[in-house]
């Protein structure tokens, strides 16, 4: 489990040293069900964190490197840290903090620059 400030919580499931599954939820949400067991099948309540989960899953594939699994995990975690400013950084392209009531939920894989989904194209 990874916590980024008071912004989000993420669960990264590894198989060996390869990223198998990623889920992201808001800081106030829990990954535990009623029985106290960790449940990664339930999506986040907000659309914002569902989009971040989709982007994190895509990033786990982007950083997939079976020959260098330590580098893949390190690169993914470094990229995920870009979401520390999810609600405080404006979109690099349009300069707005919100677009359609959503913060910039996509982060560039190299620079970690924030973009709205419609601005990244």
N, C-alpha and C positions, 0 to 999 in steps of 0.2 A: 504494500500500500504506500502510495506517495501522496503527500500533502504539499500544496504550493501556497504558502502563506495562508491567508483566509479567503482564498479564491476558489480552489477546487480540490477534490480528492480523486485519485486515480488508482485503479488496481491493474497491475501488469502481471499477467500469468506467463510464466516461463516454462518451456519444456527443455530441460537441460539449460543451455545458455541462449536459446532462441525465444523470441517473443511470440507467444501463441495467441494471446487474447489481451485486449485493452478495453477498459471501461472507465469513463469519467463521469463524475457527478459533482453537484454543487457542494460547497463546504458544509452546508447544513444537512445534507442527505447522508444516509448510511448505506453501506453495502450489506448489512445484516438483515435477515428476515425475522419473522416473529419468533423463531426457535433459537435465534442467536447465531445461526450459521451464516457464513459469508455466501452471498448469492450474487453472481455476476451476470445473470441472465436478464435482470430487470433494468430497463433503460432509465435514464435520468428523467426527473419530472419536467424539467424545463427544456424547451426546444434548443436553447443556447448550448447546454451541456450535451445534448444529443448530437448536435453538429460538431462539437469539440471531440466527442467520442468517435464519430465518423472520420474526422480528420486524423485523429490519433491512430486509428486502425490503418488508414492509408499510409501514415508515416511509418508504422511498424513494417509495412511491406517495402516502403521506400528505403529504409535503413537495413533491410535484410541482407546479411552477409555471412553465409555459412562458413566461409573460410576464416573469418575474423569475428566471432560472435561477441567478444568483449567490446570491440569497437562499435558494433551495431547497437548494443545496449547503451553504451556511453553516448553515442550520437543521438539516440532516441531520447534519452533522459535530458540531454543538453537542449534538444529541440523542444521538449515538453516544458522546460523552464520558461520558454517564451510566453507561456500562458499566465505567468505571474502578473502580467499587466493586462489581462483580459478586459477589465472594466476601466482601465485608466489610460490606455494608449489609443490614439485615433488611428484610423485607417491611413496607410501610407499614400494610397492613390487619391481618395476623395477628401481626406482630412477631417472627416466626421467621426464622432464617437459612436453614434447610433445611426443605423440605416434600417428602415422597416422595424424599428424597435429592437434591433439586435446589435450587439457590439461586434467588432471585427473578430470573427471566430476562426479564421484561417491564418496560419503562420507559414511563412516561406521556409522551405527546408534548409536553406543555407544561411540566410540572414536573420531568420526568426521575425521578420517584419510583419506586422498585423495587416490583414486585409479583410474586407467584407467578402462574402462569397461572390457577390455580383461584381466586385471591383477587381478580383484577382485575374480575370480573363484578359 
